[in-house]
Amino acid sequence: MEQRIVTSALPMLILGLGWTGQFLAELMISANLKFVATTRDGRNNTIPWSLPNKCNDLDVTNLPFAKTVLLTFPVMQSECMTALMDAYEAKHGSPSQWMLLSSTRPFVGNPADRHTPLDKSKDTGRMGAEDIILQRGGSVLHLAGLWGSQRQPKGWVPRFPSREAIKDKLLARQLHLIHGQDVARAILAVHDRFKHGERWVITDTTCYDWIQLFLTWGSKDQIEVARDLAVNDESCRKALGEGSLEDIVKRGGVTPRLNSTEFWETFGLEPTMFLKIE
């Protein structure tokens, strides 16, 4: 991966290149935008850097100044988020636009959008740092299920082999996704037209039917279990109605629970990558 490392201010510093970063790096290179990225081991000409478990061990010496600082990983200690922002901005003597990637897990409302109160019981330890980012004028991007490149939903179906797991998917059929290429476009849009202190929910604006995924990519055993549940489990029968699984899919009725239209309208974009279940 080519990086453009310069001494003056960069458009973006990507802390944690990772899976999302690969799409963002490709987009920025194609747009001839300079950036620097970090990884734990400094591979592919990145800066070796990681956020320490102990905030006192934090070192920003090798982190160059950038207009936008993007954290692609969850920060599990809010005090370390504060320490990072303080140390980085003190080193460079100027504020940056801070952006933190997160998940849509806390948005449990039906429907839910970026204004829906978060379910604190769904916190995996990352909400404290998100609050710090927002309080200090940054943005948090809550991403739906990430897919693209080697990460394909077809490979997720085998993760639900048990009767109970399949039942859960029959009762909550919506699968919300966002492709890595559209994540990269979203990040660059926020960078260009930054809105201070905002949460954004980012999906491809539609949703997919888990029943269709099972019928297309499931094993024989999974499909048999799903058919049995649809007929013989009272809660599934009540939720799905009469007919075969194919009939149920054909009837539709699966609509997005997560609403991300405000993001795309605000930044003048539309998602471009959609899952084909075939």
C-alpha positions as CSV (number, residue, x, y, z in Angstrom):
1,M,0.0,0.0,0.0
2,E,1.4,3.4,-1.0
3,Q,1.3,6.1,1.6
4,R,2.1,9.8,1.3
5,I,3.9,10.9,4.4
6,V,4.6,14.7,4.6
7,T,5.7,17.1,7.3
8,S,2.8,19.5,6.9
9,A,-0.8,18.8,7.9
10,L,-2.3,15.7,6.4
11,P,-6.0,15.4,5.4
12,M,-6.3,12.2,7.5
13,L,-4.6,10.1,10.1
14,I,-6.1,6.6,10.2
15,L,-5.5,5.0,13.6
16,G,-5.8,1.3,13.0
17,L,-5.7,0.6,9.3
18,G,-7.5,-2.8,9.6
19,W,-10.4,-4.1,7.5
20,T,-12.2,-0.8,7.1
21,G,-8.9,1.1,6.5
22,Q,-8.1,-0.9,3.4
23,F,-11.2,0.4,1.6
24,L,-10.5,4.0,2.8
25,A,-6.9,3.8,1.8
26,E,-7.8,2.7,-1.7
27,L,-10.4,5.5,-2.0
28,M,-8.0,8.2,-0.8
29,I,-5.2,7.0,-3.1
30,S,-7.6,7.1,-6.1
31,A,-8.6,10.6,-5.1
32,N,-5.0,11.7,-4.7
33,L,-5.5,12.5,-1.0
34,K,-2.7,12.2,1.4
35,F,-3.0,10.1,4.6
36,V,-1.0,8.2,7.2
37,A,-2.1,5.0,8.8
38,T,-1.0,3.0,11.9
39,T,-1.0,-0.7,12.6
40,R,0.3,-2.6,15.6
41,D,3.3,-3.9,13.8
42,G,4.0,-1.3,11.2
43,R,3.3,-3.5,8.2
44,N,2.9,-2.1,4.7
45,N,4.8,1.0,5.5
46,T,2.4,2.1,8.2
47,I,3.4,3.6,11.6
48,P,3.8,1.0,14.3
49,W,1.4,2.3,17.1
50,S,-1.3,1.0,19.3
51,L,-3.4,2.5,22.1
52,P,-2.0,1.1,25.4
53,N,-4.0,-0.5,28.1
54,K,-2.6,2.0,30.6
55,C,-3.2,5.6,29.7
56,N,0.1,6.7,31.3
57,D,1.9,4.7,28.6
58,L,0.4,6.7,25.8
59,D,2.9,7.9,23.2
60,V,1.9,10.2,20.3
61,T,5.5,11.1,19.4
62,N,5.3,9.5,15.9
63,L,1.7,10.6,15.1
64,P,1.7,13.4,12.5
65,F,-0.8,16.2,12.6
66,A,-3.9,15.7,10.4
67,K,-7.1,17.6,9.8
68,T,-9.1,14.5,10.7
69,V,-8.1,11.7,13.1
70,L,-10.0,8.5,12.5
71,L,-10.1,5.7,15.1
72,T,-11.3,2.5,13.5
73,F,-11.2,0.4,16.7
74,P,-13.2,0.6,19.9
75,V,-11.7,2.5,22.8
76,M,-12.6,0.6,25.9
77,Q,-11.4,3.2,28.4
78,S,-12.8,6.7,28.3
79,E,-9.9,8.1,30.2
80,C,-7.6,6.9,27.4
81,M,-9.7,8.6,24.8
82,T,-9.3,11.9,26.8
83,A,-5.6,11.3,27.2
84,L,-5.1,10.6,23.5
85,M,-7.0,13.7,22.4
86,D,-5.2,15.9,25.0
87,A,-1.7,14.6,24.2
88,Y,-2.2,14.7,20.4
89,E,-3.6,18.2,20.3
90,A,-1.0,19.5,22.9
91,K,1.8,18.1,20.7
92,H,0.5,19.8,17.6
93,G,-0.9,22.9,19.1
94,S,-4.1,22.7,17.0
95,P,-7.4,20.8,17.2
96,S,-8.3,18.1,14.7
97,Q,-11.6,16.6,13.6
98,W,-12.0,13.4,15.6
99,M,-14.0,10.5,14.2
100,L,-14.7,7.2,15.8
101,L,-16.2,4.1,14.2
102,S,-18.8,2.1,16.2
103,S,-21.6,-0.4,15.6
104,T,-25.4,-0.2,15.5
105,R,-25.8,-2.7,18.3
106,P,-27.1,-0.1,20.9
107,F,-29.9,1.0,18.5
108,V,-32.6,-1.5,19.5
109,G,-35.7,0.5,18.7
110,N,-38.0,-0.6,16.0
111,P,-37.7,1.6,14.0
112,A,-34.5,3.4,15.1
113,D,-32.5,6.2,13.7
114,R,-29.5,8.3,14.9
115,H,-31.8,10.2,17.3
116,T,-33.1,7.0,19.0
117,P,-31.8,6.7,22.6
118,L,-29.1,4.1,22.9
119,D,-29.8,1.0,24.9
120,K,-27.0,1.2,27.6
121,S,-27.5,-2.5,28.4
122,K,-25.9,-3.2,24.9
123,D,-22.7,-1.4,25.8
124,T,-19.6,-3.5,25.3
125,G,-17.5,-0.9,27.0
126,R,-17.1,1.5,24.2
127,M,-19.8,4.1,25.0
128,G,-17.7,6.1,27.4
129,A,-15.1,6.9,24.8
130,E,-17.9,7.7,22.3
131,D,-19.3,10.2,24.7
132,I,-15.9,11.9,25.1
133,I,-15.6,12.2,21.4
134,L,-19.0,13.8,21.1
135,Q,-18.6,16.1,24.0
136,R,-15.4,17.5,22.4
137,G,-17.0,18.1,19.0
138,G,-16.1,14.8,17.2
139,S,-18.4,12.4,15.3
140,V,-19.3,8.8,15.9
141,L,-20.2,6.6,12.9
142,H,-22.4,3.7,13.9
143,L,-21.9,1.1,11.1
144,A,-24.3,-1.7,10.3
145,G,-23.0,-5.2,9.4
146,L,-19.7,-4.8,7.5
147,W,-19.1,-6.8,4.4
148,G,-16.9,-6.8,1.3
149,S,-13.7,-8.4,0.2
150,Q,-13.1,-11.5,2.2
151,R,-15.9,-10.7,4.6
152,Q,-19.0,-12.2,2.9
153,P,-22.5,-12.8,4.5
154,K,-22.6,-16.2,2.8
155,G,-19.9,-17.2,5.3
156,W,-22.0,-16.0,8.2
157,V,-24.8,-18.5,7.8
158,P,-23.0,-21.5,9.2
159,R,-22.5,-19.6,12.5
160,F,-26.1,-20.4,13.3
161,P,-26.4,-24.1,13.5
162,S,-28.6,-24.6,16.5
163,R,-32.4,-24.6,16.6
164,E,-32.5,-21.7,19.0
165,A,-30.2,-19.6,16.8
166,I,-32.2,-20.3,13.7
167,K,-35.4,-19.5,15.5
168,D,-34.0,-16.1,16.6
169,K,-33.3,-15.3,12.9
170,L,-36.7,-16.3,11.8
171,L,-38.2,-14.0,14.4
172,A,-35.9,-11.1,13.7
173,R,-35.5,-11.4,10.0
174,Q,-33.8,-8.1,9.1
175,L,-30.1,-8.1,8.4
176,H,-28.7,-4.6,8.0
177,L,-25.5,-4.2,6.0
178,I,-23.0,-1.6,4.7
179,H,-20.2,-2.4,2.2
180,G,-16.6,-1.4,3.0
181,Q,-16.5,0.8,-0.2
182,D,-19.6,2.7,1.0
183,V,-18.1,3.0,4.5
184,A,-15.0,4.6,2.9
185,R,-17.2,7.0,1.0
186,A,-19.1,7.9,4.2
187,I,-15.9,8.6,6.1
188,L,-14.5,10.8,3.4
189,A,-17.8,12.7,3.2
190,V,-17.8,13.3,7.0
191,H,-14.2,14.4,6.7
192,D,-15.0,16.9,4.0
193,R,-18.2,18.3,5.5
194,F,-17.6,17.7,9.2
195,K,-20.5,18.1,11.6
196,H,-19.4,18.6,15.2
197,G,-20.8,16.5,18.0
198,E,-23.0,14.2,15.9
199,R,-23.8,10.5,15.9
200,W,-24.6,8.9,12.5
201,V,-26.2,5.6,11.7
202,I,-24.9,4.2,8.4
203,T,-26.6,1.3,6.5
204,D,-27.2,0.7,2.8
205,T,-30.8,2.0,3.6
206,T,-32.3,-1.4,2.9
207,C,-32.3,-4.8,4.7
208,Y,-32.0,-8.4,3.9
209,D,-34.1,-11.4,4.9
210,W,-32.4,-14.1,7.0
211,I,-34.9,-16.6,5.8
212,Q,-33.7,-16.0,2.2
213,L,-30.1,-16.3,3.4
214,F,-30.8,-19.7,4.9
215,L,-32.7,-20.9,1.9
216,T,-29.8,-19.8,-0.4
217,W,-26.7,-20.5,1.6
218,G,-27.8,-22.7,4.5
219,S,-27.0,-26.4,5.0
220,K,-29.6,-29.1,4.5
221,D,-29.9,-29.4,8.2
222,Q,-30.4,-25.7,8.8
223,I,-33.1,-25.5,6.2
224,E,-34.9,-28.5,7.6
225,V,-34.8,-27.0,11.1
226,A,-36.1,-23.7,9.7
227,R,-39.0,-25.4,7.9
228,D,-39.9,-27.3,11.0
229,L,-39.9,-24.2,13.1
230,A,-42.1,-22.3,10.6
231,V,-44.7,-25.0,10.9
232,N,-44.5,-26.4,14.4
233,D,-43.2,-23.6,16.6
234,E,-46.0,-21.4,17.8
235,S,-44.1,-18.1,18.0
236,C,-42.6,-18.6,14.5
237,R,-45.9,-19.7,13.0
238,K,-47.6,-16.6,14.5
239,A,-44.8,-14.3,13.2
240,L,-44.4,-15.8,9.8
241,G,-47.9,-16.8,8.8
242,E,-48.9,-19.7,6.7
243,G,-47.1,-21.2,3.7
244,S,-43.6,-22.5,2.9
245,L,-40.5,-20.6,3.7
246,E,-40.4,-19.7,0.0
247,D,-43.9,-18.3,0.2
248,I,-43.0,-16.3,3.3
249,V,-40.0,-14.8,1.5
250,K,-42.1,-14.0,-1.6
251,R,-44.7,-12.2,0.5
252,G,-42.0,-9.9,1.7
253,G,-42.9,-7.6,4.6
254,V,-39.3,-7.4,5.8
255,T,-38.6,-3.7,6.1
256,P,-35.5,-1.9,7.5
257,R,-35.5,-1.4,11.3
258,L,-32.6,1.0,11.1
259,N,-33.1,4.2,9.3
260,S,-29.9,5.9,7.9
261,T,-31.5,8.2,5.3
262,E,-30.6,11.3,7.3
263,F,-26.9,10.5,6.9
264,W,-27.0,10.0,3.1
265,E,-29.2,13.1,2.6
266,T,-27.1,15.3,4.8
267,F,-23.9,14.5,2.9
268,G,-25.4,14.3,-0.5
269,L,-24.6,10.6,-1.1
270,E,-26.3,7.3,-1.9
271,P,-25.0,3.8,-1.1
272,T,-23.8,2.0,-4.1
273,M,-23.1,-1.6,-3.0
274,F,-25.9,-4.0,-2.3
275,L,-25.8,-7.7,-1.4
276,K,-27.0,-10.2,-4.0
277,I,-28.4,-13.3,-2.5
278,E,-28.1,-16.0,-5.2
